Amino acid sequence: MPIFEYKCKECGTVYDVLHKSSSSKEDVICPKCSSKKNVKLVSTFSSNIKSEGFSGGCSDGSCGMPSYGGGCSNGMCGLN
């Protein structure tokens, strides 16, 4: 069942809607103001992938990234 994110055009509330099927034409109603005026947002997703060959760490906050940019904020890399 797909989950879509919407933003209410009336009050600006952002909310998720779980549709019963991807082809469902259900009415989307704002949970805060009950408006049917909304816009579907483009949502991102995350994936938890573990690489068995990865031996690097984030103890210094770099995660093996070059010093000219990138890196792991406060060592919170999530790559291992």
Buried (B, 14 or more C-beta within 10 A) or exposed (E): EEEBBBBBEEEEBEBEBEBEEEEEEEEBBBEEEEBEEBEEEEEEEEEEEEEEEEEEBBEEEBBBBEEEEEBBEEEEBEBE
